[in-house]
Amino acid sequence: MIDRASLKEWFAIPPEELAERAKVPFEIVASPAALHEHVAQEMFDEIAGAAQAGREISIIVPIGPTGQYALLAERLNRERVSLRHVSYFGMDQCLDWQSRPLPSGHRWDFESTFWRGFLELVDPDLRPLPDNVIFPSALDLDRPAREIERRGGVATTYGGFGFQGHIAFNEPPSTRWSPVTLEELRDSRTRILPIAVDTIIAHSQRSLGGNTYGMPPMAVTLGMRELLGAKRVRLYTDTGSWKQTILRILLLAEPTVEYPVTLVQGHPDVKVVVDAASAASPPVDW
């Protein structure tokens, strides 16, 4: 349990001192636009470097943040860099109330979102093969793990992190009747679970005018085993005050199942990058 005194101590740290105090490498950029450019550059360098070396690579990708994808597509087209050597693994996927897949093209079908918001912006002759775009499915939970193993592992997990510290949809275990240890969470696999209330509120506020009824209640997510099994982990956020507290917990707390994203601290090659608004200090007078 993270106590009030620790939170107040962490909140009092000026943003410019966070990198020195953080348990993981950390960087602040000026704005959401600068963050999206940073992510696009990282992704492009990895893709182009593998192409130049003649290597196939696998990458885990988020649907949030997404501002980097149009920038990346434009550069791939301009520099004629093919994605035929890249396998993309989606982090997660929303499901209906019966834990069934949503129709293709649905607003909350993340695979469709990834195609519309990125791959369809890439010139057709540069796109990855359809079989190399793999999102978790409630109908075959073990497919991502099989495909990751078959392709020799994941180069990088790119992702965001949520208000309660979820990464992908690895929310904090929510029931006292089935306690989960830190090691069990670290070894968690692709699975179905309910979407946390704060996540439903956040998405409905940003996309649906606050209509929580429009949000799917269930999801399927890659587990922490798949996410942390990548050679590199890169985490980003650009949502300002909504993430100021969880950012400081991620950077400064000990790993805890209360905030699953803190498990990245044990990874040998991890970095967190946020915009200045997300790095600002929350109020301490409470």
C-alpha positions in Angstrom: 0.0 0.0 0.0 1.4 3.4 -1.0 0.9 5.8 1.9 0.0 9.5 1.9 3.3 10.6 3.2 5.2 9.0 0.3 2.8 10.5 -2.2 3.3 14.0 -0.7 7.1 13.5 -0.7 7.0 12.5 -4.4 4.6 15.3 -5.4 7.1 17.8 -3.9 9.8 16.8 -6.3 10.2 19.4 -9.1 9.8 18.0 -12.6 13.4 18.9 -13.5 14.6 16.6 -10.6 12.5 13.6 -11.5 15.1 12.0 -13.8 17.7 12.1 -11.1 15.4 10.5 -8.5 13.6 8.0 -10.8 14.1 4.2 -10.6 14.1 4.0 -14.4 15.5 6.2 -17.2 13.2 9.2 -17.7 12.8 12.1 -20.2 10.5 15.1 -20.4 9.6 16.6 -23.8 7.9 20.0 -24.3 4.5 19.0 -25.6 2.2 16.2 -26.9 3.3 17.0 -30.4 7.0 16.7 -29.4 6.2 13.4 -27.7 4.5 12.0 -30.9 7.5 13.1 -32.9 9.8 11.3 -30.4 7.8 8.1 -30.7 7.7 8.2 -34.5 11.5 8.7 -34.6 12.1 5.8 -32.3 9.9 3.5 -34.3 11.3 4.6 -37.6 14.9 4.2 -36.5 14.1 0.6 -35.3 12.2 -0.3 -38.4 14.8 1.2 -40.8 17.7 -0.2 -38.9 16.3 -3.7 -39.1 15.6 -3.3 -42.8 19.1 -2.2 -43.5 20.5 -5.1 -41.5 18.2 -7.6 -43.3 16.6 -8.6 -40.0 12.9 -9.4 -39.3 11.6 -7.8 -36.1 8.5 -8.0 -34.0 7.1 -5.0 -32.2 4.3 -4.7 -29.6 2.3 -1.5 -30.2 -0.4 0.5 -28.4 -3.6 2.2 -29.4 -2.7 5.1 -27.2 -0.8 7.3 -27.6 -1.5 7.3 -31.4 -0.3 10.7 -32.6 2.9 9.1 -33.8 1.3 6.9 -36.4 0.5 9.5 -39.1 4.0 11.0 -38.7 5.6 7.5 -39.0 3.5 6.6 -42.1 4.4 9.8 -43.8 8.1 9.2 -43.3 8.0 5.6 -44.3 6.3 6.7 -47.6 8.7 9.5 -48.2 11.8 7.4 -47.6 10.4 4.2 -49.2 11.0 2.0 -46.1 9.0 -1.2 -46.4 7.3 -2.9 -43.4 7.5 -6.4 -45.0 10.1 -7.4 -42.4 8.0 -6.2 -39.4 5.5 -8.1 -37.3 3.1 -6.0 -35.2 1.5 -7.3 -32.1 -1.4 -5.3 -30.7 -1.3 -4.9 -26.9 -5.0 -5.4 -26.3 -8.5 -5.5 -27.8 -11.9 -4.6 -26.5 -14.7 -7.1 -26.2 -18.5 -7.0 -25.8 -20.2 -7.7 -22.5 -20.1 -11.5 -23.2 -16.4 -11.4 -23.9 -16.9 -11.9 -27.6 -15.0 -10.0 -30.4 -16.4 -6.7 -31.6 -17.3 -6.5 -35.3 -14.4 -5.4 -37.6 -14.5 -1.7 -38.1 -16.3 -1.0 -34.8 -15.1 2.2 -33.0 -13.5 0.1 -30.2 -12.1 -2.6 -32.4 -8.4 -1.7 -31.8 -7.1 -3.8 -34.8 -9.3 -1.8 -37.1 -8.1 1.4 -35.5 -4.5 0.4 -36.0 -5.2 -0.3 -39.7 -7.1 3.0 -40.2 -4.8 5.2 -38.2 -1.5 3.8 -39.4 -1.2 0.9 -41.9 -3.7 2.3 -44.4 -1.8 5.5 -44.4 1.3 3.6 -45.6 1.6 3.0 -49.3 0.2 -0.4 -50.2 3.5 -1.8 -51.5 5.2 -0.9 -48.2 2.6 -2.4 -45.8 3.3 -5.5 -43.7 1.8 -8.8 -44.7 -1.7 -9.1 -43.1 -0.6 -12.3 -41.3 2.1 -10.2 -39.6 -0.5 -8.0 -37.8 -1.6 -9.9 -34.7 -4.0 -8.7 -32.1 -5.0 -10.8 -29.1 -8.3 -12.6 -29.5 -10.7 -14.1 -27.0 -11.1 -17.0 -29.4 -7.4 -18.1 -29.2 -5.7 -16.6 -26.1 -2.4 -18.4 -26.7 -1.9 -17.3 -30.3 0.2 -14.2 -29.5 2.6 -16.2 -27.3 2.9 -18.9 -30.0 3.6 -16.3 -32.7 6.1 -14.4 -30.6 8.0 -17.6 -29.9 7.9 -18.6 -33.6 9.3 -15.2 -34.7 12.1 -15.3 -32.2 10.8 -12.8 -29.6 9.9 -9.1 -29.5 12.3 -6.3 -30.1 10.4 -3.5 -28.4 7.2 -3.1 -26.4 5.9 0.4 -27.1 3.0 1.5 -24.8 1.3 4.0 -22.6 0.2 3.5 -19.0 -3.1 4.2 -17.3 -4.5 6.1 -14.4 -4.3 3.1 -12.1 -1.0 1.9 -13.6 -2.3 -0.5 -16.2 -0.1 -1.3 -19.1 -2.1 -2.7 -22.0 -5.2 -3.8 -20.0 -3.2 -5.3 -17.2 -5.3 -3.6 -14.5 -4.6 -4.0 -10.8 -6.1 -7.3 -9.6 -9.4 -6.1 -8.1 -10.7 -8.9 -5.8 -9.6 -9.9 -2.4 -10.9 -13.4 -3.0 -8.2 -14.2 -5.6 -5.1 -12.5 -4.4 -2.3 -12.2 -7.0 1.4 -12.0 -6.0 3.9 -9.8 -7.7 5.6 -12.8 -9.3 2.2 -14.1 -10.5 1.4 -10.8 -12.1 4.9 -10.6 -13.7 4.3 -14.0 -15.2 0.7 -13.3 -16.3 -0.3 -14.4 -19.8 -2.8 -13.2 -22.4 -6.2 -13.2 -20.8 -9.8 -11.8 -20.6 -10.7 -9.3 -17.9 -13.2 -6.5 -17.2 -12.1 -3.0 -18.1 -11.6 -0.9 -14.9 -14.1 1.9 -14.2 -11.5 4.6 -14.4 -10.5 3.4 -17.9 -14.1 3.4 -19.0 -14.5 6.9 -17.7 -11.3 8.2 -19.4 -12.1 6.8 -22.8 -15.8 7.9 -22.7 -14.8 11.4 -21.7 -12.2 11.7 -24.5 -14.1 10.0 -27.2 -17.9 9.8 -26.4 -18.8 13.0 -24.6 -18.8 11.2 -21.3 -21.2 8.4 -22.5 -19.9 5.4 -20.5 -22.7 3.3 -22.0 -20.8 3.5 -25.3 -17.7 1.8 -23.9 -17.2 -2.0 -24.1 -16.9 -3.5 -20.6 -14.5 -6.3 -21.3 -11.1 -6.7 -22.9 -8.4 -9.2 -23.9 -4.9 -8.2 -23.2 -1.3 -9.4 -23.6 0.0 -10.4 -20.2 3.0 -8.9 -18.4 5.0 -12.0 -19.5 4.6 -11.0 -23.2 5.1 -7.2 -22.6 8.2 -7.6 -20.4 9.6 -10.3 -22.5 10.7 -7.7 -25.2 14.3 -6.7 -25.4 13.3 -3.1 -24.8 10.3 -1.4 -23.2 9.4 2.2 -24.1 6.5 3.9 -22.2 4.9 7.3 -23.1 2.1 9.5 -22.0 0.7 12.9 -23.1 -2.5 13.2 -21.0 -1.4 15.8 -18.5 -2.9 16.0 -15.1 -4.7 12.7 -15.5 -1.3 10.9 -15.3 0.7 13.1 -13.0 0.2 10.9 -9.9 0.7 7.5 -11.6 3.8 8.9 -13.3 5.4 9.6 -9.9 4.3 6.2 -8.6 5.8 4.5 -11.7 9.1 6.4 -11.3 9.5 6.3 -7.5 7.5 3.5 -5.8 8.7 0.0 -5.3 7.1 -2.6 -7.7 3.6 -3.5 -6.5 0.5 -5.3 -7.8 -1.5 -2.2 -6.9 0.1 -0.5 -9.9 1.1 -3.1 -12.5 3.2 -0.7 -14.6 5.7 -0.5 -11.7 6.9 -4.0 -12.8 8.8 -2.4 -15.7 11.4 -1.3 -13.1 12.9 -4.8 -13.3 13.4 -4.7 -17.0 17.1 -4.3 -18.2 16.2 -1.7 -21.0 13.3 0.5 -20.2 12.7 4.2 -20.6 9.7 6.5 -19.8 9.1 9.6 -21.9 6.3 12.1 -21.1 5.2 15.7 -22.0 5.8 18.6 -19.7 2.1 18.8 -18.5 2.2 15.1 -17.4 5.5 15.6 -15.5 4.2 18.7 -13.6 3.9 18.3 -9.8 0.4 17.5 -8.4 -0.8 19.7 -5.5 0.5 18.7 -2.0 -2.0 20.6 0.1 -4.4 17.8 0.7 
